[in-house]
């Protein structure tokens, strides 16, 4: 396996939870369900930054895509 294929940085479950404004338990559930990719190192999980970015892209909300305009 080449080192070039490895993700450059990993986030902890707590960091992912803070970034997505979710609880740590919700992030653990997402990892166990396969909704969010993660690798296990010993007893803890680490989530590649690219997996978090992909999750955000895949679950993009319409509210973020269409900024609110002036209301008449």
DSSP file (Angstrom, degrees, kcal/mol; ACC not computed):
  #  RESIDUE AA STRUCTURE BP1 BP2  ACC     N-H-->O    O-->H-N    N-H-->O    O-->H-N    TCO  KAPPA ALPHA  PHI   PSI    X-CA   Y-CA   Z-CA
    1    1 A X              0   0    0      0, 0.0     2,-0.3     0, 0.0     5,-0.0   0.000 360.0 360.0 360.0 136.2    0.0    0.0    0.0
    2    2 A X    >   -     0   0    0      1,-0.1     3,-1.1     2,-0.0     4,-0.2  -0.634 360.0-137.8 -88.5 142.6    1.3    3.4   -0.9
    3    3 A X  G >  S+     0   0    0     -2,-0.3     3,-1.4     1,-0.2    -1,-0.1   0.769 101.4  70.3 -67.1 -25.0    1.5    6.2    1.6
    4    4 A X  G 3  S+     0   0    0      1,-0.3    -1,-0.2     4,-0.0     4,-0.1   0.743  93.3  57.1 -64.8 -22.9    0.2    8.6   -1.2
    5    5 A X  G <  S+     0   0    0     -3,-1.1    -1,-0.3     2,-0.1     2,-0.2   0.537  86.0  99.7 -86.1  -7.1   -3.2    6.9   -1.0
    6    6 A X  S <  S-     0   0    0     -3,-1.4    -3,-0.0    -4,-0.2     0, 0.0  -0.543  84.2-102.9 -81.6 144.6   -3.7    7.6    2.8
    7    7 A X        -     0   0    0     -2,-0.2     3,-0.1     1,-0.1    -1,-0.1  -0.325  25.5-133.4 -61.0 148.2   -5.9   10.5    3.9
    8    8 A X  S    S+     0   0    0      1,-0.2     2,-0.4    -4,-0.1    -1,-0.1   0.816  80.1  16.1 -78.9 -29.6   -3.9   13.4    5.0
    9    9 A X        -     0   0    0      2,-0.0    40,-2.0     0, 0.0     2,-0.3  -1.000  60.4-155.2-149.0 148.8   -5.7   14.1    8.2
   10   10 A X  E     -A   48   0A   0     -2,-0.4     2,-0.3    38,-0.2    38,-0.2  -0.849   9.9-147.9-116.7 151.8   -8.2   12.5   10.6
   11   11 A X  E     -A   47   0A   0     36,-2.9    36,-2.9    -2,-0.3     2,-0.1  -0.896  18.3-121.5-115.9 149.7  -10.7   14.0   13.0
   12   12 A X  E  >  -A   46   0A   0     -2,-0.3     4,-2.2    34,-0.2     5,-0.2  -0.388  32.1-106.2 -78.8 166.8  -11.8   12.6   16.3
   13   13 A X  H  > S+     0   0    0     32,-0.5     4,-2.7     1,-0.2     5,-0.2   0.901 122.7  52.9 -59.3 -41.4  -15.5   11.8   16.9
   14   14 A X  H  > S+     0   0    0      1,-0.2     4,-2.2     2,-0.2    -1,-0.2   0.889 108.3  49.5 -63.4 -40.0  -15.7   14.9   19.2
   15   15 A X  H  > S+     0   0    0      2,-0.2     4,-2.3     1,-0.2    -1,-0.2   0.898 112.1  47.9 -66.5 -40.0  -14.2   17.1   16.4
   16   16 A X  H  X S+     0   0    0     -4,-2.2     4,-2.5     2,-0.2     5,-0.2   0.926 110.8  51.8 -64.5 -44.5  -16.7   15.8   13.9
   17   17 A X  H  X>S+     0   0    0     -4,-2.7     5,-2.5     1,-0.2     4,-0.8   0.909 111.7  46.5 -59.5 -43.0  -19.6   16.3   16.3
   18   18 A X  H  <5S+     0   0    0     -4,-2.2     3,-0.3     3,-0.2    -1,-0.2   0.904 112.7  49.7 -66.3 -41.2  -18.5   19.9   16.9
   19   19 A X  H  <5S+     0   0    0     -4,-2.3    -2,-0.2     1,-0.2    -1,-0.2   0.873 119.3  36.8 -66.7 -37.3  -18.1   20.6   13.2
   20   20 A X  H  <5S-     0   0    0     -4,-2.5    -1,-0.2    -5,-0.1    -2,-0.2   0.462 108.3-122.6 -93.5  -2.0  -21.5   19.2   12.3
   21   21 A X  T  <5 +     0   0    0     -4,-0.8     2,-0.3    -3,-0.3    -3,-0.2   0.933  70.0 126.0  56.7  49.7  -23.2   20.5   15.5
   22   22 A X      < -     0   0    0     -5,-2.5    -1,-0.2    -6,-0.2     2,-0.2  -0.797  65.9 -95.8-124.9 168.2  -24.3   17.1   16.5
   23   23 A X     >  -     0   0    0     -2,-0.3     4,-1.7     1,-0.1     5,-0.1  -0.499  32.6-117.0 -80.4 158.8  -23.8   15.0   19.6
   24   24 A X  H  > S+     0   0    0      1,-0.2     4,-2.5     2,-0.2     5,-0.2   0.881 116.2  57.2 -61.8 -37.2  -21.0   12.5   19.8
   25   25 A X  H  > S+     0   0    0      1,-0.2     4,-2.3     2,-0.2    -1,-0.2   0.886 104.3  51.8 -62.1 -39.0  -23.5    9.7   20.1
   26   26 A X  H  > S+     0   0    0      2,-0.2     4,-2.2     1,-0.2    -1,-0.2   0.904 109.6  49.3 -63.9 -41.1  -25.1   10.8   16.8
   27   27 A X  H  X S+     0   0    0     -4,-1.7     4,-2.3     2,-0.2    -2,-0.2   0.914 109.7  51.5 -65.2 -42.3  -21.8   10.7   15.1
   28   28 A X  H  X S+     0   0    0     -4,-2.5     4,-2.6     1,-0.2    -2,-0.2   0.912 110.1  50.1 -59.0 -41.7  -21.1    7.2   16.6
   29   29 A X  H  X S+     0   0    0     -4,-2.3     4,-2.2     1,-0.2     6,-0.2   0.899 109.0  51.4 -63.4 -40.6  -24.4    6.0   15.2
   30   30 A X  H  X>S+     0   0    0     -4,-2.2     5,-1.7     2,-0.2     6,-1.4   0.894 111.3  48.0 -63.3 -40.1  -23.6    7.5   11.8
   31   31 A X  H ><5S+     0   0    0     -4,-2.3     3,-0.7     4,-0.2    -2,-0.2   0.939 113.0  46.9 -65.7 -47.4  -20.3    5.6   11.8
   32   32 A X  H 3<5S+     0   0    0     -4,-2.6    -2,-0.2     1,-0.2    -1,-0.2   0.843 112.6  50.3 -64.9 -32.8  -21.9    2.3   12.9
   33   33 A X  H 3<5S-     0   0    0     -4,-2.2    -1,-0.2    -5,-0.2    -2,-0.2   0.627 113.8-117.8 -79.5 -13.4  -24.7    2.7   10.3
   34   34 A X  T <<5S+     0   0    0     -4,-0.8    -3,-0.2    -3,-0.7     3,-0.1   0.536  82.9 119.7  88.0   6.3  -22.1    3.4    7.5
   35   35 A X  S   <S+     0   0    0     -5,-1.7     2,-0.4    -6,-0.2    -4,-0.2   0.813  79.5  35.8 -71.1 -30.9  -23.5    6.9    6.8
   36   36 A X  S    S-     0   0    0     -6,-1.4    -2,-0.3    -9,-0.1    -1,-0.2  -0.990  89.1-127.5-128.0 123.0  -20.1    8.4    7.7
   37   37 A X        +     0   0    0     -2,-0.4     2,-0.3    14,-0.1    11,-0.2  -0.436  38.4 161.7 -70.5 139.9  -16.9    6.6    6.8
   38   38 A X        -     0   0    0      9,-0.2     2,-0.4    -7,-0.2     9,-0.2  -0.986  30.1-136.4-153.9 157.4  -14.4    6.0    9.7
   39   39 A X  E     -B   46   0A   0      7,-3.0     7,-2.9    -2,-0.3     2,-0.6  -0.905  20.6-130.0-116.0 147.3  -11.4    3.9   10.6
   40   40 A X  E     -B   45   0A   0     -2,-0.4     2,-0.6     5,-0.2     5,-0.2  -0.859  19.2-174.6-101.8 126.6  -10.8    2.3   13.9
   41   41 A X  E >   -B   44   0A   0      3,-3.1     3,-2.0    -2,-0.6     2,-0.4  -0.938  66.5 -52.5-118.1 105.3   -7.5    2.7   15.6
   42   42 A X  T 3  S-     0   0    0     -2,-0.6    -2,-0.0     1,-0.3     0, 0.0  -0.524 122.4 -18.6  65.4-121.3   -7.4    0.6   18.7
   43   43 A X  T 3  S+     0   0    0     -2,-0.4     2,-0.3    -3,-0.1    -1,-0.3   0.411 126.4  72.5 -97.7   0.9  -10.5    1.4   20.7
   44   44 A X  E <  S- B   0  41A   0     -3,-2.0    -3,-3.1   -32,-0.0     2,-0.3  -0.815  70.8-128.8-120.7 158.8  -11.3    4.7   19.1
   45   45 A X  E     - B   0  40A   0     -2,-0.3   -32,-0.5    -5,-0.2     2,-0.4  -0.756  15.0-164.7-100.4 148.5  -12.6    5.9   15.7
   46   46 A X  E     -AB  12  39A   0     -7,-2.9    -7,-3.0    -2,-0.3     2,-0.5  -0.998   8.7-150.6-131.2 137.5  -11.0    8.5   13.4
   47   47 A X  E     -A   11   0A   0    -36,-2.9   -36,-2.9    -2,-0.4    -9,-0.2  -0.923  18.3-124.5-111.7 124.4  -12.9   10.1   10.6
   48   48 A X  E >>  -A   10   0A   0     -2,-0.5     4,-1.4   -38,-0.2     3,-0.9  -0.403  18.7-127.2 -63.6 141.3  -11.0   11.3    7.5
   49   49 A X  H 3> S+     0   0    0    -40,-2.0     4,-2.4     1,-0.3     5,-0.2   0.872 110.8  59.6 -55.7 -37.1  -11.7   15.0    6.7
   50   50 A X  H 3> S+     0   0    0    -41,-0.3     4,-2.3     1,-0.2    -1,-0.3   0.837 101.0  54.4 -63.1 -32.2  -12.6   13.9    3.2
   51   51 A X  H <> S+     0   0    0     -3,-0.9     4,-2.2     2,-0.2    -1,-0.2   0.877 108.6  48.3 -68.6 -37.1  -15.4   11.7    4.6
   52   52 A X  H  X S+     0   0    0     -4,-1.4     4,-2.4     2,-0.2    -2,-0.2   0.925 112.3  48.8 -67.7 -43.9  -16.9   14.7    6.5
   53   53 A X  H  X S+     0   0    0     -4,-2.4     4,-2.4     1,-0.2    -2,-0.2   0.908 112.0  49.2 -61.6 -42.0  -16.7   16.9    3.4
   54   54 A X  H  X S+     0   0    0     -4,-2.3     4,-2.8     2,-0.2    -1,-0.2   0.899 109.8  51.6 -64.3 -41.2  -18.4   14.2    1.3
   55   55 A X  H  X S+     0   0    0     -4,-2.2     4,-2.0     2,-0.2    -2,-0.2   0.919 110.6  48.3 -61.2 -43.6  -21.1   13.7    3.9
   56   56 A X  H  < S+     0   0    0     -4,-2.4    -2,-0.2     1,-0.2    -1,-0.2   0.920 113.4  47.4 -63.9 -43.4  -21.8   17.5    3.9
   57   57 A X  H >< S+     0   0    0     -4,-2.4     3,-1.0     1,-0.2    -2,-0.2   0.917 113.5  47.8 -62.3 -43.8  -21.9   17.5    0.1
   58   58 A X  H 3< S+     0   0    0     -4,-2.8    -1,-0.2     1,-0.2    -2,-0.2   0.811 118.7  39.1 -69.1 -30.9  -24.2   14.5    0.0
   59   59 A X  T 3< S+     0   0    0     -4,-2.0    -1,-0.2    -5,-0.2    -2,-0.2   0.147  81.1 155.3-106.9  20.1  -26.6   15.8    2.6
   60   60 A X    <   -     0   0    0     -3,-1.0     2,-0.2    -4,-0.1    -3,-0.1  -0.191  39.7-130.8 -51.4 129.9  -26.5   19.5    1.4
   61   61 A X    >>  -     0   0    0      1,-0.1     4,-1.3    -5,-0.1     3,-1.0  -0.588   8.9-127.1 -86.1 146.8  -29.7   21.2    2.5
   62   62 A X  H 3> S+     0   0    0      1,-0.2     4,-2.3    -2,-0.2    -1,-0.1   0.809 108.3  65.0 -60.2 -29.3  -31.7   23.2    0.0
   63   63 A X  H 34 S+     0   0    0      1,-0.2    -1,-0.2     2,-0.2     5,-0.2   0.847 103.5  46.0 -63.1 -33.8  -31.6   26.1    2.5
   64   64 A X  H <4 S+     0   0    0     -3,-1.0    -1,-0.2     1,-0.2    -2,-0.2   0.813 112.2  50.8 -78.8 -29.8  -27.8   26.4    2.1
   65   65 A X  H  < S+     0   0    0     -4,-1.3     2,-0.7     1,-0.2    -2,-0.2   0.863 113.8  44.1 -76.3 -36.8  -28.0   26.1   -1.7
   66   66 A X  S  < S-     0   0    0     -4,-2.3    -1,-0.2     3,-0.0     3,-0.1  -0.869  84.2-148.1-112.0  97.9  -30.6   28.9   -2.1
   67   67 A X        -     0   0    0     -2,-0.7     2,-0.1    -3,-0.2    -3,-0.1  -0.353  31.4 -98.5 -64.4 144.5  -29.8   31.9    0.1
   68   68 A X        -     0   0    0     -5,-0.2     2,-0.2     1,-0.1    -1,-0.1  -0.385  41.3-155.1 -65.4 137.2  -32.8   33.7    1.3
   69   69 A X        -     0   0    0      1,-0.2     2,-0.1    -2,-0.1    -1,-0.1  -0.437  36.6 -64.2-102.0 179.4  -33.6   36.8   -0.6
   70   70 A X        -     0   0    0     -2,-0.2     2,-0.4     1,-0.1    -1,-0.2  -0.412  52.3-130.5 -66.2 139.2  -35.5   39.9    0.4
   71   71 A X              0   0    0      1,-0.1    -1,-0.1    -2,-0.1    -3,-0.0  -0.744 360.0 360.0 -92.8 138.0  -39.1   39.2    1.3
   72   72 A X              0   0    0     -2,-0.4    -1,-0.1     0, 0.0    -2,-0.0   0.424 360.0 360.0 -98.6 360.0  -41.8   41.4   -0.3
